Amino acid sequence: ARILQPAAGRMVLLCGSSPKNLFESVGKLSAEYWQRPKRVSPVTIGGLLAWVVCIDRNDKPFYHGSEESRHRYLKSVRKLAEKRDSISRRRKSESVKQKTGKRKR
């Protein structure tokens, strides 16, 4: 809930058992930032019954601590996202190199 924009994010969960316990947990622990689940779909994965639950983020902003601590936190999130993107780009270039035997330029 901290890194999603209010009213724009969603959470998709894969549950191995009945999602009733999940609904109670979301209600108790984080109902402040999440709406009630809109979609609950049963799926079969390898012959086992599972449930896919989609929950949308509500419009309440997440404020934790002072303005300075929020900026520090957002800076660290941006840094992690940049690191993840650079790793992704490097892996893509490595896979191109493996497929073609040439380095991508």
N, C-alpha and C positions, 0 to 999 in steps of 0.2 A: 504494500500500500504506500510505502514511502517514496518509491521511485516512479510510480505511475502518476500521470496527470489525473486530477480529479475528474470524474465523469467520463473519462476516455479509456481507462484500462479495463482489463478483464483477467480473470484467473480461470484456468482450465485444469481440472483435477481428474486423475484416473483413480477410482476407488475399487479395491478388490472385494469389498463386502458391501453390505447395504449402506447407502449414503445417509440414512437417518442419523447416525452418530455424527457424521460430518456436519449436517445441518445444525445440530445442537452445538457443536464446537465452534462453528463460525458465528453462530448467534451469541454465544457467551464471550468468546475471545476477541472477535474483530467485527462485530456488527456495526461498530462505529464507522468503519471505512468501507464495508462491503454491503451490497444489497442482497436480498434473498435470491437464491439460485433461480435462474429463469429456465434453464434447460437441464434435464437429467435424462441421459440416454443410455439404455443398456447396450453393451457390446460384448462380443465373444472374442476372446484372445486365446488362441491355442486350445480351444475347447472349454475354457474357463469363463464364467460370467463375470463381467466387470461393469462399472458404471462410469460414464463421462459426465462431469458436472461443470457447467459454465456459470460463473458468478461475475457480475459487473461491479466495477468500482463506483461508489457514490460520489457526490460532489463536495464532500467535506475535505478540506486541505489537511495535510499531516503537519502539525507543528510540534516539534520536540526541542525544548531548550530555547536558548537565545538565538537572535538573528545571526550572530557570528558562528555559533555551532552549526546552524543550518547551512550556512555558506561553506563551512569546512566539510560538512557531510556531502553536499552536492558536488564539491570539487573532487572528493574521493570517488564518488560514483562516476563522474565524468572520466577520471583517470582509469578506473577499472574498465569502462566501456571502450576507451581508446586502446587499452591493452588487449582486450578481447578482439577488437576489430583487426589489430595488427597481427595477432596470432592467426585469425581466420584468413587474412590475406596471404600470410606466409604458407599456410597449409594448402591454399588453392594453388599457389605458384609451385609448391613441391609436387602436387598431384599432376600438374601440367608437365613438369619436368619428367616425372616417372612415365607418363603416357607417351610423350613424344621423344624423350631422350634429349630434349633441348631445353635450355633455360628460357623462360618467358621474359621478354624485354619490354 
